[in-house]
Amino acid sequence: MKLLVAALESELVAFPAELEGFARLVTGPGKLQATYALTRALDADVYDEILVVGTAGAVDAATVGVHDVTAAIQHDVSDVDGIAGQHVSLPPIVTIAGREGATIATGDHFVDDAATVAAIRELGGSLVDMETYAYIWVAQQFGIPIRVLKAVSDNAQDDAITDWRAAVAACSVQLRQRVGDLYDV
């Protein structure tokens, strides 16, 4: 059995309530809720793989579509020396081996300004969200393979939240298509 994970129910609107071979988990937004919910799910049951689907902002307007995310950084932390992207006790980057993919910058606020986008670019992120770093880190603690698929919903600037609200259903359709293609479901 695989575990299908999303932060918000709205990211799963194009998915059937029951998808053959998958249990379903909606964690809530942000790193703390993602960590808590995924840890509880993995403590309660055994899964062959975690499949995360959701939306992401793009730090480059040319970045569109669905992306396989294979690395995550935290854009909203700094260590005791003030180095951005460095946590005092967590790795600066978590990666998923075996595939080429995008690097996502995770943080606990919705990114919609040019200054934050510029900082994310400096850290090496091409996408931005609020959960992926936590999902990958938790999966690694449990030794469970994880795949993260993110559909670009907005450009992480100006009216990004308005763009996200308008785009989330269309992103869910794109994600459902990709999951169907990859998993034959």
N, C-alpha and C positions, 0 to 999 in steps of 0.2 A: 504494500500500500504506500502511496505517495501522499504528501501533504501539500495541498494548494493553499498558498498564503497570500493575503492582501491586507493592506493597512485599513482600507475602507470598503464597506459593502458596495459603494458606488463604482469601485474599480472592477467589480465582478458582475455588473448588470447584464453583460452579454453571455455569461456562463450559466449553464443549467444549475439548479439547486444541488443536484447530485451529478457528479462527473465520474464515470466508471474508472475505478482504480485509484481514486483520489478522495481523501478526507479533506475537509475545508476548514480554514481558520481565518478569521478577521481579527487582527490584533489591536486596531486603533492606531492613530497617528503618533509619530515621534519615537525616539530611540528607547525611552523607558517602557512605554506600552508594548513596543515590538519585542523587546527583550523579555519582559515578563510573560506575555502571552505565548511566545514561541517556546520559552523554557518550560512553562507549565505543560504545553502540548507534548513536548518531547519527553518530559518526565512521565507522562500518563500513557504513552503508547510508543510503539516502535514503527519507524517509517524507513523505507528504502531510499527516499529522496525527498527533498523539500523543493517545491517549485513556487517561487515568488513572482507574482505579477502585480503591476501597478503603473502609476504615472510618474513622470519626472519632468522637471524643467530642463531646458537646454541652455548652455552658456554661449552657444553660437547659433544664430538664427538659421543657419543652413542645416543644422542637425534636426532631422525629422524621423518619424517612423518608430519601429520597435527595435530595441537594442538588447543584446545579450550583455549583461553587466558581469565583468569578471574581476573587478577591483573596486574597493570602497575606501574612502578617506573620510575624516571628520573635519568639516570646515569651520565648526563653531567651538573648537577647543584650542587651548595653548598650554604648553608645559610651564614649569616653574621659572624658566628663563624667558617666557613670553613668546616662544616659537610657535607660530600659527600652524594648526594641523597636527601638532604633537600633543598627545594626551600624557598625563603624568604616569600612567601605568598600563595603557593599552597600546598595541602596535599602531604605528602611524598609518599603515595600510593593511587591509585584509584582502586576500586574493583567492580566486577560484582557479585551480589549475586545470589544464586540458583543453581550453578553448581561448580563442582571441575574443576580445570584447572591449567594452567601454569602461572607463573609470568614472564612478559616481561620487559626488561629495554629499555626505549626509550631515544634516544639522537639524536642530530642534525648532527651527522657525521657517516659515514659508518665504522663499527668496523671491524678491520682486524689486531689487534695486541694483543699479550699475556697479556700485562700490563692492557689494558682496560678490557679484558675478566676476569682477576683476580679481578679487582675492581667490575665488575658486579656480579660476584659470591659472593663477600662479601656483596653486597647489597641484595642478595637473588634472583637475576634473573637467569632464565634458558634459556631464549631466548632474542634476541636483535633486535630492529627495530628503525625506525625514526618517527613513528606517533601514535602508539597505546595509549600512555598516553593522548595525545591531543584528540583523538576520544572519549575515555571513559569520560574524563572530560567534554567535550562539551555535550555529550549525557546526562550526569547527570544534567547539567545546564538546559537542556530543559525537563528533566523528561521522556526521551524516552528510552525504553529498548534497549540494545545493545548486540550483540554477535560478538566476534572477533575470526576468524579462521586464523591461521598462519601456512604455510608450511615451513619446514626447507629447506633452500636453500644452506647453507654453514656453516662452523664451526667458523666464525667470527675471523679467524686468517690467517696469511700468505697471500695466494692469494685469499682471500675471495671474492673480487670483480670479479675476473675471474670465480670463482666457481659460484657466483650468476648469472652472465650473461649466463652461460651455463645451469643453472638449472631453471631459472624463468619460462620457458614454461612448463617444467615437473611439477613444483609446481602448476601452474595454472590448469593443468589437475587434480591433486590430490584435489585441492580446489573445482573444479567444481563437482567432484564425491561426495565429502562430502556435498556440498550444495544440490545436488540432493537427497542424502540420507536423509538429515535433513528436507528439505522443500518440497520434492516430486515434484521437478520441473526439 
